[in-house]
């Protein structure tokens, strides 16, 4: 048992699944759901508070009384680093003792995937906050990869023959829920959450297409072709967005996210889900 558990991102796939898992736990947990729009939070007989990473004063108020906090990384934006830092400060000011943060595999200031640099910045803020921290560094999401394909079924990007150890969102949520049930056992730990294998996008297209009953193929691009094609398709996109999209494939190409770990199995006591498991469900 622990004190009040705050959960952010409850209207999303990972946070929402954590709520479902903890809400159905045998033990009675004191949950507080934190959402920008409380009306969209899961329908549970529990405490729901408005909370926005961009509103530190409101976040501080929403977090008062929370002992352990699941901080699901915020929506991608040009100022996400500043939002995360202000939210971390608000959590510390509110008296939160332990933060579980959904980071990214290979988070570093010079990571190939540009958004992984944002995660590194948040990790630094957490390390300096005085709160206990557990980092969940998940790879790209396994169940999202097939939907990189365009309307004609082509996954197009400069990934080459690189590999990615993508992880199921359900596994990330299950690990987070397990950590939140016994947070002191996981304080100070970093878990690198991956799937059971590292796949090329050719393999993703072939295997996902078979399960989904759709013809999917991977078409390699040069880096310049990737920039040009995305600028043409999304003329309103900002440079940071384009860089994030293109660097997703570059991180696969240079195998930044190819390392397979046993961390999911170590926490859950079972093997991580495979691509076919996720898409078949």
C-alpha positions as CSV (number, residue, x, y, z in Angstrom):
1,X,0.0,0.0,0.0
2,X,1.1,3.6,-0.6
3,X,-0.4,7.0,-0.2
4,X,-2.3,8.9,-2.9
5,X,-1.2,8.0,-6.4
6,X,-1.5,10.8,-9.0
7,X,-1.7,9.7,-12.6
8,X,-1.3,12.1,-15.6
9,X,-2.1,11.3,-19.2
10,X,-5.3,9.5,-18.1
11,X,-7.1,10.4,-21.4
12,X,-4.3,8.7,-23.4
13,X,-3.5,5.1,-24.2
14,X,-0.8,4.6,-21.6
15,X,-2.2,6.6,-18.7
16,X,-5.7,5.4,-19.4
17,X,-4.5,1.8,-19.3
18,X,-2.7,2.4,-16.0
19,X,-5.9,3.7,-14.5
20,X,-7.8,0.6,-15.7
21,X,-5.1,-1.7,-14.2
22,X,-4.9,0.0,-10.9
23,X,-8.6,0.6,-10.6
24,X,-9.2,-3.1,-10.9
25,X,-6.5,-4.0,-8.3
26,X,-7.5,-6.3,-5.4
27,X,-6.0,-3.8,-2.9
28,X,-7.8,-0.5,-2.6
29,X,-5.5,2.3,-4.0
30,X,-6.1,5.9,-3.5
31,X,-6.0,7.3,-7.1
32,X,-6.1,10.8,-8.2
33,X,-6.6,11.3,-12.0
34,X,-5.0,14.4,-13.4
35,X,-6.3,15.7,-16.8
36,X,-6.4,18.9,-18.8
37,X,-10.1,18.1,-19.4
38,X,-11.5,16.2,-16.4
39,X,-14.7,15.4,-18.4
40,X,-12.6,13.1,-20.6
41,X,-11.1,11.2,-17.7
42,X,-12.0,7.5,-17.3
43,X,-15.3,7.1,-15.6
44,X,-14.3,5.9,-12.1
45,X,-15.4,6.6,-8.6
46,X,-12.3,8.4,-7.7
47,X,-10.7,11.8,-7.4
48,X,-10.3,13.7,-10.7
49,X,-8.6,17.1,-10.8
50,X,-7.8,19.5,-13.7
51,X,-4.1,19.6,-14.3
52,X,-2.1,21.1,-17.2
53,X,1.7,21.0,-17.6
54,X,1.5,24.6,-18.9
55,X,-0.2,25.8,-15.7
56,X,2.3,25.4,-12.9
57,X,0.1,27.1,-10.3
58,X,-2.9,24.9,-11.1
59,X,-0.7,21.8,-11.3
60,X,0.7,22.6,-7.8
61,X,-2.8,22.8,-6.4
62,X,-3.9,19.6,-8.1
63,X,-0.8,17.7,-6.8
64,X,-1.2,18.6,-3.1
65,X,-1.6,15.4,-1.1
66,X,-0.1,13.2,-3.9
67,X,2.7,11.0,-2.6
68,X,3.6,9.1,-5.8
69,X,3.1,10.5,-9.3
70,X,3.1,8.9,-12.7
71,X,4.2,11.7,-15.1
72,X,3.4,10.6,-18.6
73,X,5.3,12.8,-21.0
74,X,3.3,15.6,-22.4
75,X,2.2,16.2,-25.9
76,X,4.9,17.1,-28.3
77,X,5.3,20.8,-28.6
78,X,7.9,23.5,-29.2
79,X,8.0,24.3,-25.5
80,X,7.6,20.8,-24.0
81,X,10.9,21.1,-22.1
82,X,9.8,24.3,-20.3
83,X,6.4,22.7,-19.5
84,X,8.0,19.6,-18.1
85,X,10.4,21.6,-16.0
86,X,7.7,23.8,-14.5
87,X,5.6,20.7,-13.8
88,X,8.5,18.9,-12.1
89,X,9.0,22.0,-9.9
90,X,5.3,22.2,-9.2
91,X,5.3,18.5,-8.1
92,X,8.3,19.1,-5.7
93,X,6.6,22.2,-4.3
94,X,3.4,20.3,-3.7
95,X,5.2,17.7,-1.6
96,X,5.2,14.8,-4.1
97,X,7.8,12.3,-2.9
98,X,8.3,10.0,-5.9
99,X,7.9,10.5,-9.6
100,X,7.6,7.7,-12.2
101,X,8.4,9.2,-15.6
102,X,7.8,7.8,-19.0
103,X,11.0,8.7,-20.8
104,X,12.6,7.3,-24.0
105,X,15.1,4.7,-24.8
106,X,18.5,6.3,-25.3
107,X,17.5,9.7,-23.8
108,X,20.6,11.9,-24.1
109,X,21.5,15.5,-25.1
110,X,22.8,14.2,-28.4
111,X,20.2,11.5,-29.2
112,X,19.5,10.9,-32.9
113,X,15.7,11.1,-32.2
114,X,15.3,14.7,-31.4
115,X,12.5,14.2,-28.9
116,X,14.7,11.9,-26.8
117,X,16.7,15.1,-26.1
118,X,13.6,16.6,-24.5
119,X,13.3,13.5,-22.3
120,X,16.9,13.8,-21.2
121,X,16.2,17.4,-20.2
122,X,13.2,16.3,-18.1
123,X,15.3,13.5,-16.5
124,X,17.9,16.1,-15.5
125,X,15.1,18.3,-13.9
126,X,13.9,15.3,-12.0
127,X,17.3,14.3,-10.8
128,X,17.8,17.9,-9.4
129,X,14.3,18.0,-7.8
130,X,15.0,16.1,-4.6
131,X,12.2,13.7,-5.3
132,X,12.7,9.9,-5.7
133,X,12.6,9.0,-9.3
134,X,11.9,5.9,-11.4
135,X,12.5,6.2,-15.2
136,X,10.6,4.1,-17.7
137,X,12.6,4.6,-20.9
138,X,10.4,3.0,-23.5
139,X,11.3,2.4,-27.1
140,X,9.0,3.4,-30.0
141,X,5.5,2.0,-29.6
142,X,5.1,-1.4,-31.4
143,X,1.4,-0.9,-32.0
144,X,1.9,2.5,-33.7
145,X,4.6,1.5,-36.2
146,X,2.3,0.0,-38.8
147,X,0.3,3.2,-38.8
148,X,3.3,5.1,-40.1
149,X,2.0,3.8,-43.4
150,X,0.3,6.2,-45.8
151,X,-3.1,5.6,-47.4
152,X,-1.4,3.4,-50.0
153,X,0.2,1.2,-47.4
154,X,3.7,2.5,-47.7
155,X,6.0,3.1,-44.6
156,X,8.3,5.7,-46.1
157,X,11.4,7.1,-44.3
158,X,15.2,7.0,-44.1
159,X,15.4,4.0,-41.9
160,X,17.4,1.7,-44.2
161,X,18.0,-1.7,-42.7
162,X,18.2,-0.4,-39.2
163,X,16.3,-2.2,-36.4
164,X,14.0,-1.0,-33.6
165,X,13.1,-3.0,-30.4
166,X,9.7,-1.4,-30.3
167,X,7.5,-2.1,-27.2
168,X,3.8,-2.5,-26.8
169,X,2.0,0.4,-25.1
170,X,0.2,-2.2,-23.0
171,X,3.5,-3.4,-21.6
172,X,4.6,0.1,-20.7
173,X,1.3,0.7,-18.9
174,X,1.6,-2.7,-17.1
175,X,5.1,-1.9,-15.9
176,X,4.1,1.5,-14.7
177,X,1.1,0.0,-12.8
178,X,3.4,-2.5,-11.2
179,X,5.9,0.2,-10.1
180,X,3.1,2.3,-8.7
181,X,1.8,-0.6,-6.6
182,X,5.2,-0.9,-4.8
183,X,7.1,2.3,-5.6
184,X,9.7,2.0,-2.9
185,X,11.0,-1.2,-4.5
186,X,11.7,0.7,-7.7
187,X,12.9,4.0,-6.4
188,X,16.1,5.1,-8.2
189,X,15.8,2.5,-10.9
190,X,15.8,3.0,-14.7
191,X,14.0,0.5,-16.8
192,X,14.6,0.3,-20.6
193,X,11.3,-1.0,-21.9
194,X,11.5,-2.9,-25.2
195,X,9.8,-5.6,-27.1
196,X,11.2,-9.1,-27.4
197,X,13.0,-8.5,-30.7
198,X,14.5,-5.8,-32.9
199,X,12.7,-5.5,-36.2
200,X,13.5,-3.7,-39.5
201,X,10.7,-1.7,-41.0
202,X,10.6,-4.3,-43.9
203,X,9.8,-6.9,-41.3
204,X,7.3,-4.7,-39.6
205,X,5.5,-4.1,-42.9
206,X,5.4,-7.7,-43.9
207,X,4.3,-9.1,-40.5
208,X,1.9,-6.3,-39.7
209,X,0.3,-6.5,-43.1
210,X,-0.3,-10.3,-42.6
211,X,-2.1,-9.7,-39.3
212,X,-4.1,-6.7,-40.5
213,X,-4.9,-8.2,-43.9
214,X,-3.4,-5.2,-45.7
215,X,-0.6,-4.8,-48.2
216,X,2.1,-2.9,-46.4
217,X,5.6,-2.2,-47.7
218,X,8.6,-0.2,-46.5
219,X,10.2,2.3,-48.9
220,X,13.5,3.7,-47.9
221,X,14.2,7.4,-48.4
222,X,17.3,9.6,-48.2
223,X,17.3,12.0,-45.4
224,X,16.8,14.9,-47.8
225,X,13.9,13.1,-49.5
226,X,12.3,12.7,-46.1
227,X,12.6,16.4,-45.3
228,X,11.3,17.4,-48.7
229,X,8.3,14.9,-48.7
230,X,7.2,16.0,-45.3
231,X,7.5,19.7,-46.0
232,X,5.4,19.2,-49.1
233,X,2.8,17.1,-47.2
234,X,2.6,19.4,-44.1
235,X,3.5,22.9,-45.2
236,X,2.2,24.3,-41.9
237,X,4.5,22.1,-39.8
238,X,7.2,23.7,-37.7
239,X,10.9,22.8,-38.0
240,X,10.9,20.9,-34.7
241,X,8.0,18.8,-35.9
242,X,9.7,17.9,-39.1
243,X,12.9,17.1,-37.3
244,X,11.1,14.8,-35.0
245,X,9.4,12.9,-37.8
246,X,12.5,12.5,-39.8
247,X,14.7,11.6,-36.9
248,X,12.3,8.8,-35.9
249,X,13.5,7.0,-39.0
250,X,17.1,8.1,-38.6
251,X,17.1,6.6,-35.0
252,X,16.0,3.3,-36.5
253,X,18.6,3.5,-39.3
254,X,21.5,4.0,-36.9
255,X,20.0,1.4,-34.4
256,X,19.8,3.9,-31.6
257,X,16.7,1.9,-30.5
258,X,17.8,-1.6,-31.4
259,X,18.9,-2.9,-28.0
260,X,16.6,-5.5,-26.6
261,X,16.4,-5.7,-22.8
262,X,14.6,-8.1,-20.4
263,X,13.3,-5.2,-18.2
264,X,9.6,-5.8,-19.1
265,X,10.0,-9.5,-18.1
266,X,11.9,-8.6,-14.9
267,X,9.1,-6.4,-13.7
268,X,6.1,-8.3,-15.0
269,X,7.3,-11.9,-14.8
270,X,6.3,-12.5,-18.4
271,X,7.8,-12.0,-21.8
272,X,6.9,-8.7,-23.6
273,X,4.3,-8.7,-26.3
274,X,5.2,-9.4,-29.9
275,X,3.9,-7.4,-32.9
276,X,1.4,-10.2,-33.7
277,X,0.2,-10.2,-30.1
278,X,-0.5,-6.5,-30.2
279,X,-2.1,-6.2,-33.6
280,X,-4.1,-9.5,-33.2
281,X,-5.7,-8.1,-30.0
